[in-house]
């Protein structure tokens, strides 16, 4: 079967959901289909932003793209980014 490139978009804001976010990204990149990109749009604020980006970088996979928003965005604005 021929696969087309897929992109998974994950919007993240929950400070307490960081473990679930990393698990979700790990699950996506471990799929048998390797033609996948993961875009994480982080709408968090505070010191947890550094930890989130560090944990995603530690997965060491070029298919993961981490985007940090500037300031708090509404859900609709976050998806439009």
Residue pairs with C-beta under 8 A, 6 or more apart in sequence:
3 33
3 35
4 35
5 35
5 36
5 37
6 33
6 35
6 36
6 37
7 36
7 37
7 38
7 39
8 28
8 36
8 37
8 38
8 39
9 39
9 41
9 79
10 21
10 24
10 25
10 38
10 39
10 40
10 41
11 41
11 43
11 75
11 78
11 79
12 21
12 40
12 41
12 42
12 43
12 44
12 52
13 42
13 43
13 44
13 78
14 44
15 44
15 46
15 48
18 48
18 51
18 52
18 55
21 40
21 52
21 56
22 55
22 56
22 59
25 38
25 40
25 56
25 59
25 64
26 59
28 36
28 38
29 36
29 38
29 59
29 61
29 63
29 64
36 63
37 63
37 64
37 65
38 63
38 64
38 65
39 65
39 67
40 56
40 64
40 65
40 66
40 67
41 67
41 69
41 78
41 79
41 81
42 49
42 52
42 53
42 66
42 67
42 68
42 69
43 69
43 72
43 73
43 78
44 52
45 71
45 72
49 68
52 66
53 66
53 68
56 64
56 66
57 66
67 81
69 78
69 81
73 81
